[in-house]
Amino acid sequence: MKIQEIDALLKESLPPKRYEHSVNVMHEAVVLAEHYNLDPERIRLAALLHDCGRETANHDAPRKAREMGLSVSPLEEAQPVLLHARMGMTIAREKYRVTDGEILKAISLHTTGGKDMSALDTVIFLADYTEPARVQKGVDKVRRLARANMNLAMLTALKYNMEYLLRDQRYIHPDCIDCWNYFLNKLFKRDG
C-alpha cells in the first residue's frame, strides 16, 4: 500500500485531532531523520501510523486487544491507553499491510519505550513527545536535546514522563523502566 493510500485510510479511521497529531509527528520525525541521516521514508511511515491503534476507544481497548490475540496485563487493564501502541503494531501489519519489522517495532514502542531501542524507535518516540502541539512540562528542553543528543533527549523525556506518573499516582509500565535503564546505560556506559 502506498503512503498516500495509507494516509487517506488513516484519516478516515482516526478522529480529526488524532489524525492531525499523527501528521505533526510525521513531520517532526522526518526532521529528526534528516538530522541524524536516517531513512526518512521508513520513519515517515512509522510516524504516520504510530497512533493507528487509537482508532479504538480506550475503554474498548482491553476487549479489542484480546480479540486481536494480544495479552492484556493488569496494568494495561487499569490504564488501557497503554494498549494502543501494541494494538497499533497489529493494525499496521493487518490493515495497512506494513511488513517491515523495524517499523512495526517502532510503533509498538512509541508510548512506553523499551530496551534495545533502535534509532528509528527513538526518533518515533521523540517525535511523538515533541511534535509542535505538545505543551507538557519539559517539552522545549526535550525538543532542543532531540537535535543534539537522542540518548539524552530520551532520558529527559522519560524523566518528565515518570515524574508525571508518580505525581498522579499512576502505574509505570515495566517497559518504561527498562527504557530508562537502557538509555542510562547507553549514555553513561554503566555496567548495570
N, C-alpha and C positions, 0 to 999 in steps of 0.2 A: 504494500500500500504506500502511495506517495505521501509526502509530508502535507501537501495541500489537501488530500483526501482525509488524512488523519486530523488535520486542523478543523476541517468542516464538520466531521463527525464528533469531535471533542466539543466543539461549540454548541452542537445540538444536545450533548449529553450532560453538560455541566451548567449550573446556574451562572448567569452573566458575570457576577463578581468573581466567581471562582475561575471562570474561563479567562477573564481579564488578568487575574493573578498569574495564571499559567503562562500567558503570553509575556507578562512582565518578567517572570522567572526565566523564560526562554531568552529574552533579550539580554538580561543580566548574565546568564550563563555563557552566552556567545562572547560577550565582552571578556569574561574571565578566561574562556577557552583561547581566545586570540592572545591575551596577555601571557598565558602560560604555554603557548604553542601546542595546544591540544586540538583534536579533530572537531571542528565546530559543527559538522553535520550530525555526528553521533550525539554530541552534547545538546544540540538544538532539539533533537527528537526526545531524548531523555527528559529534558527540562519541560518541553511542551506537555508531555504525558505524566509528569511526576505526580500530579494530583488527580489522575483519571479515576482513582479509587474513591474519590469524593462524590461520584455520581450516586452513591448510596448514602442515605442519611445516617448520621452517627447512631441513632437509636436502632436502626436496622442492621448495622454493620456486623455484630456478632452472628446473627442468623445467616446473613448473606455470606459471610466468610466461611461458615461451616458448610453451606451449600456448595461453595467453591472447592471444598476439600481441605480448607486450612484449619489448623488447630487454633483455638482461642484460649488464651491463658486467663486466669482470674484477674490479672492486672488489666488485660485488654477488655475483659467483660466490664470492669469498673470504669475504664477510660476508653470507650470504643473508638474514639478518634485515632488512636494508635494503629488501628487495623487498616486504615486506608492505604498505607504505603505497601503493605504486603498484598492487599487486595488489588492495588494498582498494578503490581507486577503481573498478577494473573490476568487482569483485564487487558493490559498492554499486549500480552502474549496472545490471548484468545480473540479479543475484539479488534485490536489494531494490528495484529499479525507481526509483532516485533519478535524477532528470533535472536537478536544479539544479546547474549547472556550478560554482558557488561552493562548494557543499557537497562536491562531488567533489574540487575542488582542495584544500580544507582537509584532506580525508582523505589525499590524496597527499603533502601537505607536513608531516604531523604528526611525522615522525621526523627528517628532515634539515633541515626548513625550506627556504627558498629566497629568491630576490629577489622584490621586489614583493608581499610578503605583505599580505593584507587584514587588517582587524580580526578577521574570522571565522577566518581561517587562524591568526592569532596566538593567539586565545582557545583554539582546539583544541590547539595546540602547548603552551601554558602549562598548560592543564587536565590534559593528559596528564603533563606534568612534575611537577605539584604535587598531584595527587589524594592524598587522605589516607593511603593505604597506602604512598606513596613515602617513602623514608628516605635517599636518596643525599645525598652531600655538597652543601651549599648549598641544599637544598630549602626550608628555612624562610625563608631570605633571599629566594628567588625567590617564595615564597608572599606575603610581605609586599609585595614590589615589584609583583607582578601586580595588586594592588589600588590601587597608587599611580601606576605609570607602566609601561604594557605594553612600551614600547620598551626601557627599562632592564631590565625583567624578562627580555625576550628575550635581550639581550646577556649578562646574568648567567647565564642557563640555558645559553646556547651556550658561554660561557667554561668553566663547570663540565663540560659535555659534552666539549669539546675537550681540557681538561686530563686527563680520564679516558682518552680515546682515545690521547692522547700517552703517558701514563704506562704504559698497557698495550700500547703499540706497535701500535695498530690504525690502519687507514686512516681518513682523514677524507674524507667524501663531498664532492665539489665543491659540491653544493647547500648544504651546511652552511657552507662558506666564503663562498659568495655571500650566504647569510642573514646571517652575521656582518657582512659589508661593507655590506649593505643597511641593517641596523639601526644600525650605527655611523654611517653617513651620515645616516640619518633622525634620530637622536638629536642628533648634533653638526653637522648640515648641512655636512658636508665635501664638497669637490668631487671626491674620489676619490683 
